[in-house]
Amino acid sequence: MSSISLGGARTRVARAGTARSAPLHDGPEPWARRDVVVVAVVLAVAVAGLVVGWLGVSDTVDLNSQTRWLGFGITALIVGGFGMVFWLLLGLRRVAVLRRDVLAELDRRHPAPAAAVATALVTDRSGFGTAAGMRRYHAPDCQMLAGKDGVRWAAEAAHVEAGLRPCPICTVGGLGHE
């Protein structure tokens, strides 16, 4: 079936799943098009330098002359190496920025497990405890909680619901929560 445009009538077709909240990157990930062009030019100059150096070395039998051409070729090789390192560092920097943006979006969409635990806090040292940054919950006398500031206490079900796992040291110690 073909579509025919009627004079003056504009139609807008919205497809499910095509709307994006973040702007799309303009080139091959993680590099921008400008970065790829700059590196391509530097590598083209390096390859041209290698070819010129090779032609210069192969054209003469004098050792002093060959040494100069060899130095020219090695310099071109070093320039190409620096171009590649620069390109990789740009990509690494862009990946770090993209990672930070993705983690921020994940934090926005899915609150941290500590927020879910805070809703079911137990005021005394009954239940199980966890501290900021911990992935596991612990019994009150577990050595992993010793000396920690800001320990939050909650029922085991609240910790499990928050995505935390039981401490293997408490489990091995015979306290029996699993």
ZAFIMI-64509 format. One line per 5 residues: number of its first residue (from 0); their letters; for each residue x, y, z of N, C-alpha, C. Coordinates in pm, whole numbers. Layout:
N
NUM) a) X/Y/Z/X/Y/Z/X/Y/Z | ...
END
This chain:
178
0) mssis) 85/-117/0/0/0/0/89/123/0 | 60/217/-84/140/339/-89/59/454/-31 | 132/550/20/61/666/75/76/782/-21 | -31/856/-34/-33/970/-124/-57/1094/-39 | 26/1194/-61/13/1317/15/-96/1403/-47
5) lggar) -189/1444/36/-294/1534/-10/-248/1676/14 | -276/1763/-75/-229/1901/-66/-265/1967/67 | -166/2016/135/-188/2088/259/-212/2002/380 | -239/1877/363/-266/1789/477/-136/1725/524 | -109/1742/650/11/1681/708/-34/1581/812
10) trvar) 24/1465/804/-9/1363/903/114/1334/985 | 89/1304/1109/199/1271/1199/171/1133/1255 | 264/1044/1233/249/908/1281/339/891/1402 | 278/856/1513/355/832/1635/370/683/1654 | 491/639/1668/518/497/1688/551/473/1835
15) agtar) 502/362/1883/530/326/2022/677/291/2036 | 738/342/2142/876/308/2172/979/393/2101 | 938/492/2021/1037/573/1952/1068/701/2028 | 988/738/2124/1015/860/2200/1127/834/2299 | 1223/924/2303/1335/910/2394/1352/1038/2472
20) saplh) 1384/1023/2599/1400/1141/2682/1539/1200/2671 | 1639/1117/2639/1776/1165/2630/1810/1192/2483 | 1892/1294/2458/1930/1321/2319/2020/1209/2267 | 2004/1179/2138/2085/1075/2078/2224/1129/2048 | 2323/1042/2054/2460/1079/2023/2473/1094/1872
25) dgpep) 2562/1178/1825/2566/1211/1682/2663/1125/1601 | 2721/1022/1655/2815/945/1576/2837/806/1631 | 2940/742/1581/2968/608/1630/3006/613/1777 | 2933/540/1856/2956/543/2001/3092/488/2034 | 3157/539/2128/3126/656/2209/3185/785/2156
30) warrd) 3232/787/2033/3297/904/1978/3200/990/1899 | 3226/1120/1899/3150/1212/1815/3212/1209/1675 | 3137/1249/1576/3187/1247/1438/3313/1332/1424 | 3316/1444/1491/3432/1534/1486/3558/1462/1534 | 3546/1384/1642/3660/1311/1696/3711/1209/1596
35) vvvva) 3621/1139/1531/3661/1037/1433/3731/1102/1315 | 3682/1217/1270/3744/1286/1156/3884/1333/1192 | 3901/1391/1311/4033/1439/1353/4132/1323/1361 | 4091/1213/1420/4181/1098/1433/4210/1038/1296 | 4112/1035/1208/4134/982/1072/4237/1067/998
40) vvlav) 4232/1198/1014/4328/1286/949/4468/1262/1006 | 4479/1252/1138/4609/1227/1201/4665/1093/1155 | 4582/990/1148/4630/859/1103/4668/862/954 | 4595/938/873/4630/949/731/4766/1018/716 | 4791/1121/796/4921/1188/793/5031/1092/838
45) avagl) 5004/1011/941/5103/915/990/5133/809/885 | 5031/757/819/5052/656/715/5130/717/598 | 5096/840/560/5169/908/453/5315/926/493 | 5339/961/618/5476/975/666/5552/844/663 | 5485/735/698/5549/604/691/5584/567/547
50) vvgwl) 5493/595/454/5519/564/313/5634/649/261 | 5636/777/292/5744/865/248/5877/819/308 | 5875/783/437/5998/733/501/6046/604/436 | 5955/515/406/5994/389/341/6052/414/201 | 5985/502/126/6036/535/-7/6174/600/1
55) gvsdt) 6193/686/101/6323/752/117/6432/653/154 | 6403/559/241/6502/459/281/6534/367/164 | 6433/326/90/6454/229/-17/6520/291/-140 | 6524/421/-146/6577/489/-264/6727/515/-253 | 6786/495/-137/6927/529/-119/7002/414/-52
60) vdlns) 7133/412/-77/7217/311/-13/7307/372/92 | 7307/504/102/7390/574/200/7329/559/338 | 7407/511/436/7355/485/570/7308/612/641 | 7381/723/625/7339/848/691/7206/897/635 | 7188/884/507/7062/925/444/6948/833/488
65) qtrwl) 6975/705/495/6873/610/540/6832/636/685 | 6929/675/768/6900/702/909/6802/819/922 | 6822/921/840/6730/1036/846/6590/995/802 | 6578/916/696/6448/870/650/6384/775/752 | 6467/694/815/6416/603/917/6362/684/1036
70) gfgit) 6432/789/1076/6384/877/1182/6252/943/1144 | 6240/981/1016/6115/1040/968/6001/940/979 | 6025/816/940/5922/711/949/5885/679/1092 | 5984/676/1182/5957/649/1324/5876/763/1384 | 5907/886/1347/5829/1001/1395/5685/990/1347
75) alivg) 5665/950/1222/5529/933/1171/5457/824/1248 | 5526/716/1282/5466/609/1360/5427/657/1500 | 5511/737/1561/5480/792/1694/5360/886/1687 | 5354/968/1583/5238/1058/1566/5109/976/1554 | 5115/869/1477/4997/782/1465/4960/718/1597
80) gfgmv) 5060/677/1674/5033/618/1806/4968/719/1900 | 5019/842/1901/4957/945/1984/4814/974/1939 | 4790/969/1807/4654/989/1757/4560/882/1809 | 4605/757/1808/4522/647/1859/4499/659/2010 | 4603/694/2085/4586/712/2230/4487/825/2258
85) fwlll) 4500/935/2185/4407/1047/2201/4264/1003/2172 | 4245/923/2066/4113/875/2029/4055/785/2138 | 4137/695/2191/4089/607/2297/4057/684/2425 | 4137/786/2458/4108/866/2577/3978/945/2560 | 3952/995/2440/3824/1062/2415/3708/966/2435
90) glrrv) 3723/844/2385/3618/743/2403/3599/708/2549 | 3709/693/2623/3700/662/2766/3629/774/2842 | 3661/897/2808/3595/1010/2873/3445/1012/2842 | 3411/985/2717/3270/984/2678/3195/870/2745 | 3259/753/2757/3195/641/2826/3170/677/2972
95) avlrr) 3264/746/3036/3244/787/3175/3126/881/3188 | 3112/974/3094/2999/1068/3096/2868/993/3073 | 2867/902/2974/2746/825/2946/2710/736/3065 | 2810/677/3130/2786/592/3247/2723/673/3360 | 2777/793/3382/2721/879/3487/2576/915/3456
100) dvlae) 2547/945/3329/2410/978/3291/2316/859/3307 | 2363/740/3270/2280/620/3284/2254/591/3432 | 2357/601/3515/2338/575/3658/2245/677/3722 | 2255/802/3679/2163/904/3731/2020/874/3690 | 2001/829/3566/1866/795/3521/1813/673/3596
105) ldrrh) 1899/574/3621/1857/457/3698/1820/495/3841 | 1899/584/3902/1867/630/4037/1735/705/4039 | 1708/781/3931/1584/856/3924/1465/761/3910 | 1479/659/3826/1368/567/3802/1350/464/3913 | 1459/419/3972/1453/315/4075/1529/363/4197
110) papaa) 1461/403/4302/1529/451/4422/1618/342/4481 | 1719/386/4554/1815/294/4615/1745/204/4717 | 1799/82/4739/1738/-9/4836/1729/51/4977 | 1820/139/5013/1816/199/5146/1687/278/5166 | 1633/336/5060/1509/412/5073/1393/318/5107
115) avata) 1393/199/5050/1287/103/5081/1302/50/5223 | 1424/33/5269/1447/-14/5405/1404/93/5505 | 1422/219/5471/1390/327/5564/1241/331/5595 | 1157/282/5507/1014/285/5533/973/181/5637 | 1053/77/5656/1017/-29/5750/1119/-39/5864
120) lvtdr) 1166/75/5912/1268/74/6016/1214/24/6149 | 1298/-47/6219/1269/-90/6355/1354/-1/6445 | 1297/55/6549/1370/154/6629/1475/93/6720 | 1454/-27/6769/1555/-86/6856/1644/-180/6776 | 1735/-249/6844/1830/-337/6776/1771/-475/6752
125) sgfgt) 1642/-481/6729/1582/-609/6695/1579/-620/6542 | 1569/-737/6493/1569/-757/6349/1712/-764/6298 | 1733/-711/6180/1863/-718/6116/1906/-578/6077 | 2038/-557/6070/2090/-424/6042/2169/-418/5914 | 2176/-298/5860/2258/-269/5743/2303/-125/5754
130) aagmr) 2411/-93/5686/2462/43/5684/2470/89/5539 | 2489/217/5520/2496/273/5385/2607/206/5306 | 2577/167/5185/2675/104/5098/2683/-47/5110 | 2615/-106/5206/2618/-251/5223/2516/-317/5132 | 2551/-436/5083/2461/-513/4997/2393/-625/5074
135) ryhap) 2431/-643/5200/2380/-754/5280/2326/-700/5413 | 2235/-777/5473/2186/-742/5605/2246/-840/5706 | 2256/-793/5830/2333/-866/5931/2255/-877/6062 | 2289/-982/6138/2234/-1001/6273/2296/-895/6365 | 2231/-864/6477/2282/-758/6566/2424/-783/6615
140) dcqml) 2465/-907/6635/2599/-933/6687/2700/-971/6579 | 2670/-946/6453/2760/-978/6343/2880/-883/6345 | 2999/-938/6320/3121/-858/6320/3125/-757/6205 | 3048/-781/6102/3047/-689/5988/2979/-556/6022 | 2899/-554/6128/2833/-430/6171/2911/-359/6281
145) agkdg) 3010/-424/6338/3084/-367/6450/3152/-237/6407 | 3125/-131/6479/3187/-1/6454/3130/79/6339 | 3024/34/6278/2964/107/6166/2873/217/6220 | 2881/334/6158/2792/444/6192/2667/439/6105 | 2556/485/6158/2432/494/6081/2371/360/6047
150) vrwaa) 2382/264/6137/2322/133/6112/2171/146/6119 | 2103/91/6021/1957/93/6017/1906/-48/6046 | 1808/-57/6133/1753/-185/6174/1616/-202/6114 | 1589/-321/6065/1458/-349/6006/1434/-500/6011 | 1311/-535/5986/1275/-677/5981/1341/-740/5858
155) eaahv) 1361/-870/5865/1428/-941/5755/1352/-925/5624 | 1220/-929/5630/1139/-916/5509/1161/-781/5440 | 1181/-676/5518/1205/-544/5459/1338/-540/5387 | 1438/-605/5442/1569/-609/5376/1561/-691/5247 | 1492/-803/5252/1478/-887/5133/1402/-811/5025
160) eaglr) 1298/-741/5063/1219/-662/4969/1303/-551/4907 | 1400/-499/4983/1486/-392/4933/1597/-446/4843 | 1606/-578/4828/1705/-635/4739/1836/-672/4807 | 1838/-668/4939/1959/-705/5011/1961/-856/5035 | 2081/-911/5050/2096/-1054/5076/2148/-1075/5218
165) pcpic) 2131/-1194/5274/2180/-1220/5408/2333/-1229/5411 | 2390/-1197/5523/2534/-1202/5542/2578/-1348/5554 | 2678/-1392/5478/2723/-1530/5490/2795/-1557/5621 | 2852/-1455/5683/2921/-1474/5812/2819/-1503/5921 | 2709/-1429/5920/2602/-1457/6018/2545/-1597/5996
170) tvggl) 2527/-1634/5869/2471/-1764/5836/2564/-1876/5882 | 2695/-1861/5857/2792/-1960/5898/2801/-1966/6049 | 2781/-1850/6114/2791/-1843/6260/2675/-1912/6329 | 2581/-1965/6257/2474/-2042/6317/2351/-1962/6353 | 2342/-1837/6308/2224/-1757/6343/2105/-1797/6256
175) ghe) 2132/-1860/6144/2026/-1926/6069/1936/-1841/5983 | 1964/-1715/5957/1879/-1644/5863/1933/-1668/5723 | 1844/-1705/5631/1889/-1732/5494/1790/-1677/5397
END
